[in-house]
Amino acid sequence: MNLPYAEPYKTKMVEYIRPSTIQERKRWIKEADYNLFNLSSDKVFIDLLTDSGTGAMSDKQWAEMMVGDESYAGSQSYLKLKETVKRITGFEHFLPTHQGRAAENVLFSVLVHKCDIVPGNSHFDTTKGHIEFRKASVVDCTIDEAFDTTTYHPFKGNVCLNKLEDVLSRNTKDRIPFVIVTITCNSAGGQPVSMENIKVVSGLCKKYKIPLLIDAARFAENAYFIKTREAGYENKSIKTIVKEFFSYTDGMTMSAKKDGLVNMGGFIALNNEDVYKKATVYNIMFEGFKTYGGLNGRDMGALAVGLDEATEFDYLHSRIKQVAFLGEQLVEYGVPVQQPFGGHAIFLDANKFVPNIPRDEYRAQALAIQLYIIGGIRGVEIGTILADRDPFTHKNRYPELELVRLAVPRRTYSLNHMRYVAAVIKAIYDTRSKAKRGYRIIDEAPIMRHFTVKLEKIKQEAVTI
């Protein structure tokens, strides 16, 4: 029997979100220098800026917060989280951090040095930032299908094996501290990596004696796609798939604000004891003692519960069905989006949506701003602004895709909210031919500029008859 989809949870508390007018939003975004990060949350109606730390925790997670052990050293909450991470991932060594970029900072302080090269699949912005901050370089080895939003491929996050082997074979292993694979691949549209792909990547890394690390922010969503799309895994549990996936790798960093289902937290998990010991020194310097790493005991307890909840099929099915519902509405309206839909977000293809806005006027940012003005919806640009300037030439880097990401917080919005978002986007798409000009940068940081960039609107020339 084919019954309609319904969320496997009910609401215990609500939070008011304030509607506003178009005129108010025009004023607010101008005052924010046309940077959506600068808006205060009370000026946003539907907030799809990120799915990081913005979800709703369960009753069991809130209950765990009440018994959090706040001991500085040897916290019982730490021990509970450490046991959960080992049981789910299989890794022997564990360090908590306050979030994912902190985990990168600690681990890369050990592993990344000047002139190093780090191959991977469309590195996340903070990953790239931490590598380039250390005067090293990233090499994107994502499969070509990821850069065509109309091509169907079940695992667009896959690493291109030829690209990776080319990098590995042309450089000494001393120049490549590790290969990193992001699951799901956020910058390519929240796209998953197949089990078969990670097996072969693991084999290549072993051939060249180079460690393989995972950016595991959305590892559970990746496992869901393996279960539902990859032959041989349809009858395996999410936890079984997760354990096998990590078994082909040497370690992981995680922003637990995604598939950990918490508002703050992250961690490093490894098998290499020597790297763990060296990372422990940096963890104590940057984050806190090794048994709390910048987290309260109650946060670690909530994370332990969240990791178990996130690796259950019913939760994941509900989560990914909601994201797909938004995608299906947009496809029905003819809106160009990355397909197949990713696990945590829908990505609008700005190159196809507003091709008449020049790329050097930041068409994806222009589209994201219009989405806010018309509907009070806050998304985020995944395009030229986020790509930063080349650290050597200081020229804009133009990625193959110019995207607007609509990241859906976990267990937070209803299907009616998704219908509203789709209707706003349709209204903008129906009048897209009117958009001719974008924005120029008037102030930017030298790295990860998208968080603090200031822009001004380029005026459209008057038409003379």
VMD Tcl script that draws the C-alpha trace (Angstrom):
set ca {
  {0.00 0.00 0.00}
  {1.44 3.36 -1.07}
  {0.58 5.74 1.78}
  {1.53 9.42 1.90}
  {4.72 10.45 3.67}
  {4.45 11.63 7.29}
  {7.19 12.72 9.68}
  {7.96 10.12 12.39}
  {7.82 12.69 15.20}
  {5.41 15.16 16.77}
  {5.91 18.72 18.04}
  {6.38 19.46 21.76}
  {7.44 23.11 21.51}
  {7.17 25.84 18.87}
  {9.22 28.95 18.15}
  {7.64 32.04 16.60}
  {9.13 33.25 13.31}
  {8.23 36.78 12.25}
  {6.92 37.51 8.75}
  {8.13 40.81 7.25}
  {7.51 42.96 4.17}
  {9.51 43.23 0.96}
  {10.27 46.88 1.73}
  {11.65 45.95 5.15}
  {13.81 43.21 3.66}
  {15.18 45.52 0.96}
  {16.31 47.91 3.67}
  {17.72 45.19 5.92}
  {19.79 43.49 3.21}
  {21.24 46.82 2.10}
  {22.17 47.61 5.71}
  {23.82 44.16 5.84}
  {26.02 45.10 2.83}
  {24.17 42.47 0.78}
  {25.77 39.69 2.84}
  {23.16 37.23 4.11}
  {25.46 36.22 6.97}
  {25.12 39.76 8.37}
  {21.35 39.52 8.87}
  {20.07 39.00 12.40}
  {17.84 35.93 12.66}
  {14.72 37.93 13.58}
  {14.82 39.43 10.08}
  {14.63 35.97 8.42}
  {11.39 34.05 7.88}
  {12.66 30.66 6.63}
  {16.34 30.15 7.44}
  {18.04 27.77 5.02}
  {21.49 29.33 5.36}
  {22.87 26.11 6.85}
  {21.87 22.79 8.35}
  {24.82 23.09 10.76}
  {23.65 23.25 14.36}
  {20.20 24.52 13.37}
  {18.18 21.33 13.87}
  {15.85 20.33 16.70}
  {17.04 17.87 19.33}
  {14.91 14.95 20.47}
  {13.35 14.37 23.89}
  {16.00 11.74 24.60}
  {18.77 14.19 23.78}
  {17.26 16.82 26.08}
  {16.96 14.20 28.81}
  {20.66 13.36 28.37}
  {21.54 17.03 28.80}
  {20.07 16.95 32.30}
  {22.54 14.25 33.43}
  {25.62 15.75 31.76}
  {28.82 15.30 33.77}
  {30.66 18.63 33.79}
  {33.90 17.30 35.29}
  {36.97 18.93 33.73}
  {38.82 15.60 33.41}
  {37.41 12.11 33.00}
  {33.80 13.19 32.45}
  {31.31 10.32 32.26}
  {29.67 12.13 29.34}
  {33.02 12.02 27.53}
  {33.34 8.28 28.16}
  {29.81 7.72 26.89}
  {30.55 9.68 23.71}
  {33.91 7.96 23.20}
  {32.26 4.54 23.41}
  {29.52 5.59 20.99}
  {32.01 6.93 18.42}
  {34.06 3.71 18.59}
  {30.96 1.51 18.30}
  {29.60 3.41 15.29}
  {32.82 4.24 13.41}
  {35.26 1.55 14.56}
  {38.07 4.04 15.20}
  {40.26 3.44 18.26}
  {41.27 6.99 19.18}
  {38.96 9.95 19.77}
  {39.30 13.67 20.50}
  {36.27 15.95 21.04}
  {36.32 19.49 19.64}
  {33.82 22.32 19.74}
  {32.95 21.95 16.03}
  {34.18 20.57 12.69}
  {36.53 23.37 11.69}
  {38.19 23.05 15.10}
  {38.77 19.36 14.38}
  {40.38 20.35 11.07}
  {42.52 22.96 12.78}
  {43.82 20.46 15.34}
  {44.45 17.59 12.92}
  {45.86 19.70 10.09}
  {48.27 21.33 12.56}
  {49.85 17.88 12.75}
  {49.56 16.79 9.13}
  {49.61 19.79 6.74}
  {52.75 21.78 5.92}
  {53.84 24.44 3.44}
  {53.77 23.30 -0.22}
  {51.75 20.16 0.57}
  {49.05 18.98 -1.84}
  {45.75 17.55 -0.57}
  {43.55 15.80 -3.16}
  {39.85 15.25 -2.50}
  {36.32 15.62 -3.80}
  {35.33 19.31 -3.83}
  {36.77 20.26 -0.46}
  {34.43 22.05 1.96}
  {35.21 25.75 2.47}
  {36.76 25.41 5.94}
  {38.78 22.38 4.82}
  {40.21 24.34 1.91}
  {40.72 27.36 4.14}
  {42.71 25.46 6.76}
  {44.87 23.86 4.07}
  {45.56 27.09 2.17}
  {46.16 28.99 5.43}
  {49.12 26.65 5.90}
  {50.43 27.57 2.39}
  {49.41 24.21 0.98}
  {47.09 23.49 -1.98}
  {43.98 21.46 -2.68}
  {43.27 19.47 -5.85}
  {39.65 18.71 -6.73}
  {39.30 15.15 -8.03}
  {35.50 14.94 -8.15}
  {33.96 13.06 -11.09}
  {32.96 15.25 -14.04}
  {29.28 14.29 -13.77}
  {29.06 16.33 -10.56}
  {29.42 19.55 -12.54}
  {26.44 18.94 -14.82}
  {23.29 19.49 -12.80}
  {21.10 17.81 -15.43}
  {23.05 14.54 -15.58}
  {21.74 11.76 -13.37}
  {24.42 9.88 -11.47}
  {23.54 8.17 -8.17}
  {26.91 9.06 -6.60}
  {28.01 12.45 -7.89}
  {30.27 12.85 -4.87}
  {32.56 10.08 -6.10}
  {36.28 10.66 -6.54}
  {37.48 10.38 -10.15}
  {40.03 7.59 -9.93}
  {42.02 8.76 -12.95}
  {42.31 12.30 -11.58}
  {43.37 11.01 -8.18}
  {45.96 8.58 -9.50}
  {47.37 11.31 -11.72}
  {47.94 13.51 -8.65}
  {49.35 10.65 -6.58}
  {51.70 9.44 -9.30}
  {53.10 12.91 -10.11}
  {54.00 13.84 -6.53}
  {56.11 12.22 -3.86}
  {54.22 10.91 -0.84}
  {56.06 13.48 1.30}
  {54.11 16.21 -0.53}
  {50.72 14.54 0.00}
  {49.93 14.22 3.72}
  {46.57 12.56 3.07}
  {43.64 12.25 0.67}
  {40.34 13.59 2.05}
  {36.87 12.49 0.93}
  {33.84 14.52 2.01}
  {30.60 12.59 2.66}
  {28.21 13.69 1.46}
  {30.05 16.08 -0.85}
  {28.58 19.44 0.14}
  {30.21 21.68 -2.47}
  {29.05 19.40 -5.30}
  {25.44 19.60 -4.15}
  {25.24 17.33 -1.10}
  {26.08 14.35 -3.30}
  {26.99 10.92 -1.87}
  {30.05 8.70 -2.36}
  {29.50 5.02 -3.15}
  {30.95 2.15 -1.16}
  {32.62 0.83 -4.30}
  {34.30 4.19 -4.91}
  {35.70 4.45 -1.38}
  {37.03 0.87 -1.63}
  {39.00 1.70 -4.78}
  {40.17 5.06 -3.42}
  {41.36 3.23 -0.32}
  {43.28 0.79 -2.52}
  {44.98 3.65 -4.37}
  {45.96 5.31 -1.11}
  {47.45 2.05 0.17}
  {49.34 1.61 -3.11}
  {51.00 5.02 -2.64}
  {51.22 4.67 1.18}
  {49.10 7.78 1.81}
  {46.44 8.00 4.57}
  {42.78 8.37 3.63}
  {40.66 10.68 5.79}
  {36.95 11.39 5.76}
  {35.19 14.70 6.31}
  {32.21 12.96 7.89}
  {29.78 15.79 8.65}
  {26.95 14.00 6.82}
  {28.14 10.39 6.99}
  {24.72 9.00 7.99}
  {22.98 10.64 5.03}
  {25.70 9.17 2.80}
  {24.98 5.72 4.24}
  {21.26 6.17 3.47}
  {22.07 6.75 -0.21}
  {24.31 3.67 -0.28}
  {21.45 1.62 1.18}
  {18.87 2.96 -1.27}
  {21.01 3.29 -4.43}
  {23.88 0.79 -4.35}
  {23.35 -2.88 -5.20}
  {24.05 -5.30 -2.36}
  {23.31 -2.87 0.47}
  {19.53 -2.66 0.36}
  {19.12 -5.18 3.20}
  {21.93 -3.87 5.41}
  {21.35 -1.53 8.34}
  {22.64 2.04 8.31}
  {25.00 1.26 11.20}
  {26.44 -1.74 9.32}
  {27.02 0.39 6.21}
  {28.66 3.15 8.26}
  {31.03 0.69 9.96}
  {32.08 -0.82 6.63}
  {32.62 2.57 5.00}
  {34.93 3.79 7.74}
  {36.82 0.48 7.73}
  {38.40 1.48 4.40}
  {39.81 4.71 5.87}
  {42.41 5.86 8.40}
  {40.52 8.57 10.25}
  {37.87 11.25 10.19}
  {36.97 14.75 11.23}
  {33.37 15.58 11.96}
  {31.19 18.60 12.42}
  {28.67 16.97 14.73}
  {26.31 19.91 14.14}
  {25.05 17.99 11.10}
  {24.58 14.23 11.48}
  {25.32 14.40 15.20}
  {21.96 16.18 15.59}
  {23.35 18.72 18.07}
  {23.71 22.50 18.08}
  {27.45 22.44 18.84}
  {30.19 19.83 18.69}
  {32.73 17.97 16.62}
  {35.46 15.39 16.93}
  {38.48 13.63 15.45}
  {38.61 9.82 15.28}
  {41.71 7.91 14.20}
  {43.46 4.54 14.21}
  {47.02 5.93 14.11}
  {48.18 6.29 17.72}
  {51.18 8.48 16.85}
  {49.01 11.03 15.01}
  {46.51 10.89 17.87}
  {49.19 11.71 20.44}
  {50.46 14.66 18.40}
  {46.92 15.92 17.80}
  {46.21 15.68 21.54}
  {48.83 18.38 22.18}
  {47.11 20.77 19.75}
  {43.69 19.83 21.11}
  {44.75 20.85 24.61}
  {46.28 24.07 23.25}
  {43.34 25.10 21.06}
  {40.22 23.41 22.45}
  {40.62 22.24 26.06}
  {41.59 19.10 27.90}
  {41.34 15.93 25.85}
  {38.25 14.71 27.69}
  {36.12 17.71 26.86}
  {37.70 19.54 23.90}
  {35.70 22.73 24.19}
  {32.38 20.99 24.88}
  {30.18 20.88 27.96}
  {29.45 17.45 29.36}
  {25.77 17.88 28.53}
  {26.67 18.57 24.87}
  {28.76 15.40 24.70}
  {25.89 13.39 26.18}
  {23.41 14.82 23.67}
  {25.84 14.04 20.86}
  {26.20 10.42 21.96}
  {22.41 10.03 21.70}
  {22.29 12.00 18.43}
  {24.82 9.76 16.68}
  {22.66 6.74 17.48}
  {19.46 8.48 16.35}
  {21.04 9.74 13.12}
  {22.09 6.22 12.11}
  {18.55 4.82 12.19}
  {16.73 4.35 8.89}
  {13.36 5.83 9.93}
  {14.93 9.16 10.88}
  {17.06 9.31 7.72}
  {14.16 8.36 5.47}
  {12.06 11.20 6.90}
  {14.95 13.67 6.66}
  {15.85 12.95 3.06}
  {12.22 12.68 1.92}
  {11.60 16.23 3.14}
  {14.57 17.58 1.18}
  {13.43 15.62 -1.88}
  {9.90 17.03 -1.49}
  {11.27 20.54 -1.96}
  {13.36 19.40 -4.93}
  {10.39 17.70 -6.59}
  {8.28 20.83 -6.24}
  {10.99 22.91 -7.92}
  {11.49 20.42 -10.76}
  {7.74 20.46 -11.34}
  {8.00 24.26 -11.71}
  {10.86 23.89 -14.20}
  {13.48 25.39 -11.85}
  {17.05 24.18 -12.60}
  {18.49 22.34 -9.58}
  {21.28 19.83 -8.96}
  {19.93 16.33 -9.62}
  {19.62 13.86 -8.11}
  {18.75 15.76 -4.95}
  {21.34 15.80 -2.19}
  {20.83 14.66 1.36}
  {20.80 17.94 3.26}
  {19.94 20.66 0.74}
  {18.56 21.62 -2.62}
  {21.01 23.51 -4.82}
  {19.70 26.03 -7.35}
  {21.77 26.18 -10.56}
  {22.39 29.91 -10.92}
  {24.21 29.46 -14.25}
  {20.93 28.24 -15.75}
  {18.60 30.30 -13.54}
  {20.10 33.77 -14.20}
  {22.68 33.36 -17.00}
  {22.13 36.99 -18.04}
  {23.89 38.23 -14.86}
  {27.67 38.23 -15.57}
  {29.72 35.77 -13.52}
  {32.01 38.53 -12.29}
  {28.91 40.15 -10.81}
  {28.28 37.08 -8.65}
  {25.10 35.68 -10.13}
  {24.56 33.07 -7.41}
  {24.82 35.73 -4.70}
  {22.41 37.92 -6.66}
  {19.91 35.06 -6.80}
  {20.29 34.36 -3.07}
  {19.65 38.04 -2.29}
  {16.52 38.08 -4.45}
  {15.25 34.97 -2.67}
  {15.55 36.84 0.62}
  {13.95 40.04 -0.66}
  {10.93 38.32 -2.21}
  {10.27 35.66 0.43}
  {12.37 36.28 3.53}
  {14.24 33.04 2.81}
  {17.93 32.94 3.64}
  {20.08 30.59 1.55}
  {23.79 30.74 0.81}
  {25.96 31.19 -2.28}
  {28.14 28.23 -3.23}
  {29.99 29.85 -6.12}
  {32.61 32.44 -6.98}
  {32.46 34.35 -3.70}
  {32.84 31.17 -1.65}
  {35.62 29.91 -3.96}
  {37.81 32.84 -2.85}
  {40.66 34.30 -4.85}
  {43.60 32.21 -5.97}
  {46.14 32.52 -3.11}
  {48.98 33.12 -5.58}
  {47.45 35.23 -8.39}
  {44.76 36.88 -6.20}
  {42.29 36.61 -9.08}
  {38.76 35.32 -8.65}
  {38.43 31.55 -8.96}
  {35.39 30.68 -11.04}
  {34.08 27.21 -10.11}
  {32.26 25.17 -12.71}
  {29.01 25.49 -10.77}
  {27.38 28.63 -9.42}
  {24.89 27.38 -6.84}
  {22.52 28.69 -4.22}
  {22.25 26.17 -1.42}
  {18.99 25.80 0.48}
  {20.09 23.75 3.50}
  {17.16 22.27 5.39}
  {17.58 22.10 9.20}
  {16.83 18.69 10.68}
  {13.41 18.11 12.30}
  {12.68 21.86 12.23}
  {10.40 22.95 9.36}
  {7.18 21.41 8.04}
  {6.19 20.43 4.51}
  {4.14 23.63 4.36}
  {7.34 25.59 4.85}
  {8.85 23.67 1.92}
  {5.80 24.51 -0.21}
  {6.23 28.19 0.64}
  {9.93 28.11 -0.33}
  {9.09 26.44 -3.64}
  {6.38 29.01 -4.41}
  {8.75 31.93 -3.76}
  {11.42 30.42 -6.03}
  {8.85 29.83 -8.76}
  {7.80 33.49 -8.59}
  {11.43 34.58 -9.01}
  {12.04 32.08 -11.80}
  {8.99 33.30 -13.72}
  {10.43 36.84 -13.77}
  {14.12 35.92 -14.14}
  {14.53 37.71 -17.49}
  {14.35 41.05 -15.66}
  {17.58 40.36 -13.78}
  {20.48 41.93 -15.71}
  {23.04 43.11 -13.17}
  {24.54 41.74 -9.99}
  {26.90 43.02 -7.29}
  {30.49 44.16 -6.82}
  {32.73 43.50 -3.81}
  {33.72 46.58 -1.84}
  {35.51 44.81 1.04}
  {36.71 41.24 1.54}
  {38.92 39.13 3.79}
  {41.98 37.41 2.27}
  {40.58 33.95 3.03}
  {37.06 32.53 3.49}
  {35.73 35.90 2.38}
  {32.13 34.80 2.01}
  {31.46 35.05 5.75}
  {32.28 38.77 6.02}
  {32.32 40.13 2.45}
  {30.67 43.50 1.77}
  {28.97 44.18 -1.55}
  {27.10 46.91 -3.35}
  {24.43 46.59 -6.00}
  {25.37 47.48 -9.58}
  {22.68 49.72 -11.01}
  {20.93 48.58 -14.13}
  {21.27 51.04 -17.00}
  {18.11 52.82 -18.03}
  {16.70 51.70 -21.38}
  {16.46 54.58 -23.88}
  {14.04 54.59 -26.77}
}
mol new
graphics top color blue
foreach p $ca { graphics top sphere $p radius 0.5 }
foreach p [lrange $ca 0 end-1] q [lrange $ca 1 end] { graphics top cylinder $p $q radius 0.2 }
display resetview
